[in-house]
Amino acid sequence: MATCEVCGNQYGMTFEVHAQGAVHVFDCFACAIHRMAPICEHCRVQIIGQGVDVDGHWYCGAHCARAEGKVGIVDKV
């Protein structure tokens, strides 16, 4: 049994996420999202979907990127 790094729950069906050389252990997707999802630099929502990366800055979509003054940004369709 492993322990979730977010909530501390000891659970027999935890899973690992390997990202940027680190290994994270979670007991559910909600905890994984809480720890791993980037946050939109404009509206502060956690980015669960694609998001928009503009010069190393993360936004939930083109609207928020444009609101921060970024130009030429479009959502992928």
C-alpha positions in Angstrom: 0.0 0.0 0.0 1.2 3.5 -0.9 0.3 6.9 0.5 -1.2 9.7 -1.6 1.1 12.7 -1.5 -1.8 15.2 -1.5 -4.4 13.8 1.0 -2.2 11.2 2.8 -4.7 8.4 2.2 -3.1 4.9 2.3 -4.7 3.0 -0.6 -4.0 -0.3 -2.3 -4.7 1.1 -5.8 -2.6 4.3 -5.9 -1.0 5.3 -9.2 2.2 7.1 -10.1 2.7 10.0 -12.4 6.2 10.4 -13.8 6.9 14.0 -14.9 10.1 16.0 -15.4 12.2 13.4 -13.6 10.0 13.2 -10.5 7.6 10.4 -9.4 4.3 11.5 -7.8 1.9 9.1 -6.0 -1.9 9.7 -5.9 -4.9 7.8 -4.8 -7.3 9.5 -7.2 -7.4 11.9 -10.2 -8.7 14.7 -8.1 -5.5 14.7 -6.0 -3.4 14.4 -9.2 -5.1 17.4 -10.7 -4.8 19.4 -7.5 -1.0 18.8 -7.5 -0.1 18.7 -11.2 -2.4 21.0 -13.1 -1.0 24.3 -14.1 -2.9 27.5 -13.1 -4.1 30.1 -15.7 -2.1 33.2 -15.1 -5.1 35.4 -15.9 -8.2 33.8 -14.3 -6.4 31.5 -11.9 -8.4 28.4 -12.8 -6.6 25.0 -12.8 -6.0 24.0 -16.4 -7.4 20.5 -16.8 -7.5 20.4 -20.7 -5.1 21.6 -23.3 -4.5 25.1 -22.2 -2.3 27.6 -24.1 1.4 28.0 -23.5 2.7 31.4 -24.6 6.4 32.0 -24.0 6.4 29.8 -20.9 3.2 31.3 -19.5 0.1 29.1 -19.1 -3.5 30.2 -19.8 -6.7 28.2 -19.8 -7.5 29.4 -23.3 -6.8 32.1 -26.0 -9.3 34.5 -24.4 -7.2 34.7 -21.2 -3.9 34.9 -23.1 -5.3 37.9 -25.1 -6.6 39.5 -21.9 -3.0 39.4 -20.7 -1.9 41.3 -23.8 -0.7 38.3 -25.9 -1.4 38.6 -29.6 -2.0 36.1 -32.4 -3.1 33.4 -30.0 -6.0 31.1 -31.1 -7.5 28.1 -29.4 -6.9 24.8 -31.1 -10.0 23.4 -32.7 
